[in-house]
Amino acid sequence: MLKKNSKIYIAGHNGLVGNTFFQLLKKSGYKKIIKANRSQLDLTKKKNVENFFAKKKPEFVIICAARVGGILENKSYQLDFLLQNVSIQNNILLASKKHNVKRIVFLGSSCIYPKISKIPIKEESIMTGKLEKTNEAYAMSKLFGIKLCSILYEDYGKDIICLMPTNLYGKNDNFDIKSSHVIPGLISKFLFAKKNNLNVTVWGSGKAIREFMHVEDLADAILKCLKISKKKYLKLFHNQMPIINVGSGENISIRKLSELISKLCNFKNKFIFDKSYPDGTLIKNLDSSKIRRLGWKPKIKLKNGLKKIIIYRQSKI
Ligand SMILES: NC(=O)c1ccc[n+]([C@@H]2O[C@H](COP(=O)([O-])OP(=O)(O)OC[C@H]3O[C@@H](n4cnc5c(N)ncnc54)[C@H](OP(=O)(O)O)[C@@H]3O)[C@@H](O)[C@H]2O)c1
């Protein structure tokens, strides 16, 4: 059982998800949060990870560390996305096994589902078809992680929950235009163009439909998964390792999203779509009924979440 003085290690606590979860734990009164910057602990180094676990002895581990990026970044650095993620996951999961961590939450992604999946995508769609080419290496690293989790769960009795979040956004995002995900990328482009009286070019046709969720809603879902009793989740998942989608249920085309962000930024110039950039999977949204049955639901509406972030970004530039 999770207690206020349980030792909780957040791998990747400086990232979008990790930092939001760290803030939530602090706010909720958890006293023994374990963290380490990349300069203190490179998670791709097996021996260092082992030593860290031996010294810190975490009871709960949340794996938020990964090589993450937008569509262009994924396409351009396939080798890094594949190998770095596999090695980070292997090192943390195997050290958790060795040091008898009580529960692990592993973060996958909606990218693990086949390019052609029945919409909304249920957890059962996993491994039923070919992956989207632009993020295949990243998706395969996550599938490898899920397989390793399921082996540790089935053959070694480890307590592991795998969460598959939809596309996230939040204050602590990467706002670099080239390497970011859609929302921070668009916010940066519109704010920059507004400041410099330019037009905006949006990558892709604008037709792709995506589901976006505020990262604070994911942080709530992670905490829910740490708190829930094993008995309760075993019942819902028929004794299988839980693989759980986490989505907002709010779907929007990239065209509509661009219009919304442009309006919220008070951008008055033009924006066009550059079809020479890939769209990725045309429609991708999750069936999140399982996590809802565990008692979680999203709280932040897309428009409100975007408004807050745009105000925050405007104050930074
Ligand atoms: N963002 C999304 O839209 C999204 C959607 C679905 C699933 N997810 C999943 O959620 C998880 C967290 O994503 P995120 O968006 O929070 O990513 P992020 O903002 O890029 O954060 C990743 C964190 O991992 C750390 N890290 C990476 N490589 C490391 C290494 N070798 N050693 C130590 N630390 C390392 C980074 O450290 P530095 O700060 O030093 O770089 C960073 O703090 C990932 O598993 C991702 O696949 C994300």
PDBQT file of the ligand as one rigid body, heavy atoms in Angstrom, charges set to zero:
ROOT
HETATM    1  N1  LIG A 401       4.592  13.880 -24.229  1.00  0.00    +0.000 N 
HETATM    2  C1  LIG A 401       3.629  13.141 -24.740  1.00  0.00    +0.000 C 
HETATM    3  O1  LIG A 401       2.789  13.633 -25.513  1.00  0.00    +0.000 OA
HETATM    4  C2  LIG A 401       3.526  11.678 -24.379  1.00  0.00    +0.000 A 
HETATM    5  C3  LIG A 401       2.413  10.975 -24.875  1.00  0.00    +0.000 A 
HETATM    6  C4  LIG A 401       2.298   9.626 -24.558  1.00  0.00    +0.000 A 
HETATM    7  C5  LIG A 401       3.252   9.012 -23.782  1.00  0.00    +0.000 A 
HETATM    8  N2  LIG A 401       4.322   9.721 -23.318  1.00  0.00    +0.000 N 
HETATM    9  C6  LIG A 401       5.314   9.001 -22.524  1.00  0.00    +0.000 C 
HETATM   10  O2  LIG A 401       5.409   9.598 -21.248  1.00  0.00    +0.000 OA
HETATM   11  C7  LIG A 401       6.770   9.493 -20.772  1.00  0.00    +0.000 C 
HETATM   12  C8  LIG A 401       7.287  10.879 -20.396  1.00  0.00    +0.000 C 
HETATM   13  O3  LIG A 401       7.237  11.709 -21.553  1.00  0.00    +0.000 OA
HETATM   14  P1  LIG A 401       7.543  13.273 -21.455  1.00  0.00    +0.000 P 
HETATM   15  O4  LIG A 401       6.717  13.924 -22.499  1.00  0.00    +0.000 OA
HETATM   16  O5  LIG A 401       7.481  13.710 -20.058  1.00  0.00    +0.000 OA
HETATM   17  O6  LIG A 401       9.048  13.317 -21.963  1.00  0.00    +0.000 OA
HETATM   18  P2  LIG A 401      10.145  14.463 -21.668  1.00  0.00    +0.000 P 
HETATM   19  O7  LIG A 401       9.491  15.730 -21.310  1.00  0.00    +0.000 OA
HETATM   20  O8  LIG A 401      11.075  14.443 -22.843  1.00  0.00    +0.000 OA
HETATM   21  O9  LIG A 401      10.893  13.916 -20.396  1.00  0.00    +0.000 OA
HETATM   22  C9  LIG A 401      11.701  12.790 -20.442  1.00  0.00    +0.000 C 
HETATM   23  C10 LIG A 401      12.613  12.799 -19.258  1.00  0.00    +0.000 C 
HETATM   24  O10 LIG A 401      13.475  11.654 -19.370  1.00  0.00    +0.000 OA
HETATM   25  C11 LIG A 401      14.787  12.060 -19.022  1.00  0.00    +0.000 C 
HETATM   26  N3  LIG A 401      15.779  11.222 -19.698  1.00  0.00    +0.000 N 
HETATM   27  C12 LIG A 401      15.832  10.873 -20.988  1.00  0.00    +0.000 A 
HETATM   28  N4  LIG A 401      16.909  10.115 -21.220  1.00  0.00    +0.000 NA
HETATM   29  C13 LIG A 401      17.553   9.986 -20.033  1.00  0.00    +0.000 A 
HETATM   30  C14 LIG A 401      18.740   9.333 -19.620  1.00  0.00    +0.000 A 
HETATM   31  N5  LIG A 401      19.493   8.647 -20.477  1.00  0.00    +0.000 N 
HETATM   32  N6  LIG A 401      19.103   9.412 -18.308  1.00  0.00    +0.000 NA
HETATM   33  C15 LIG A 401      18.362  10.124 -17.428  1.00  0.00    +0.000 A 
HETATM   34  N7  LIG A 401      17.215  10.766 -17.761  1.00  0.00    +0.000 NA
HETATM   35  C16 LIG A 401      16.832  10.689 -19.048  1.00  0.00    +0.000 A 
HETATM   36  C17 LIG A 401      14.886  13.489 -19.524  1.00  0.00    +0.000 C 
HETATM   37  O11 LIG A 401      15.948  14.103 -18.851  1.00  0.00    +0.000 OA
HETATM   38  P3  LIG A 401      16.506  15.548 -19.289  1.00  0.00    +0.000 P 
HETATM   39  O12 LIG A 401      15.575  16.500 -18.599  1.00  0.00    +0.000 OA
HETATM   40  O13 LIG A 401      17.885  15.555 -18.766  1.00  0.00    +0.000 OA
HETATM   41  O14 LIG A 401      16.432  15.592 -20.782  1.00  0.00    +0.000 OA
HETATM   42  C18 LIG A 401      13.513  14.024 -19.168  1.00  0.00    +0.000 C 
HETATM   43  O15 LIG A 401      13.494  14.520 -17.851  1.00  0.00    +0.000 OA
HETATM   44  C19 LIG A 401       7.563   8.836 -21.896  1.00  0.00    +0.000 C 
HETATM   45  O16 LIG A 401       7.679   7.476 -21.643  1.00  0.00    +0.000 OA
HETATM   46  C20 LIG A 401       6.710   9.045 -23.111  1.00  0.00    +0.000 C 
HETATM   47  O17 LIG A 401       6.911   8.033 -24.045  1.00  0.00    +0.000 OA
HETATM   48  C21 LIG A 401       4.478  11.046 -23.585  1.00  0.00    +0.000 A 
ENDROOT
TORSDOF 0
